Amino acid sequence: MDGSFRTSSDAAADPPSHFRGNESSLISALKTLLFFTILMVTLPIGLYFTSKAYIFEGSMKMSSSDSYFYAAIVAVLAVHVVLALFVYVAWNEGTPKGKGKHD
């Protein structure tokens, strides 16, 4: 009984060999996800307030109600751009770098 306990604790201490190879790809995927999560939160909100204050109300001299509408359009477009970039990066993340013939 004592021998089986040591075997199971030794197996738990060392990750399996197939997991060690995937650890770097897992960390890379989590970094990508974290980057795009932060970008998804900050970019649309920042563009909304920046475009409302400086572009639509400041430069174009629009009313407050009109600037809300156009700033919301800018924020929605930013969300779509970030989502498209995320899909593109996620789609190409696992592909090999070389375009040569693989044996």
N, C-alpha and C positions, 0 to 999 in steps of 0.2 A: 504494500500500500504506500509506503514511503517512497519507493522508487517511481511509482506512477505520478505521485505529486510533484516530484522533482522534474520529471519529464514534461508535465504540462506547464509548470512554471518556466522551464527553460524555453519551451516553445512559445510562450507568451512574451518572453523577454526579447527574443529575436524575431523580427518580422520575416515572413516567408520570402524566399528569393524572388518570386514573381512580383511581390509588392515593392521591393526595394527599387526595381527598375521603373516602376510607375510613380514613385514618390516625387520625382522632379516634375513629371507632367502634371501631377495633381497640384503641386504648389504653383506651377505656372498657370493652370486653369483658375485656381483661386485668386491669384494676383490679377489676372485678366478680369474676372468677375468683380473683384473689389474696385478696380480702376473704373470700369464702366458703371458700377453702382454709384460711385462718387460723382462721376461725370453726369449721370442721369439726374441726380439731385441738384447739383450746383449749376450746371450750364443753362438749363431752361429758366430757372429762377433768376439767375444773374442776368441773362439776356432780357428777360421780361422787364425787370426794373431799370436796367441800363437803357434799353431801347425806348421805354416809356418816358423816362426823364430827359435823356439827352438827344435822342433822335426825333421822336414824335412831338413832344412838348417843347423841347429846346430849339432844335433846328427847323422843324416844319411848322411850329407854332399852332399845333392842333389843340382842340379842347380836351379836357380831361377824359370825357366819356369816349371820344374817338381814339385817344391814345391807348386806353385800356384795351379796346378791341384789336388794334393793330399790334400792340405788344403781345397780346395773347396768341395771335397768329405766329409771331416770331418764335415764341416759346414752344408752340406745338411743332413747328418746323424743326426746331432744335431737338426735340424729343425724337422725331422721326430720323433725323441724321444720326443721333447717338445709337438708336436701335439698329439702323442699317449697318453702322460701323461694327457694332457688337456681333451681328449675324455674320458679317464678312470675316471678322477675326476668328470667331468660333468655328466657322466652316473651314478655314485654312489653317487652323492651329495644329491639326494632326497630320497634315500632309508633309511628305519629305521635301527638303529644300531643293534637291537636284531634280532636273527634268529628264535625266538620262534613262536608258533602259535598265530595269532592275531584273536580275536573274533570280 
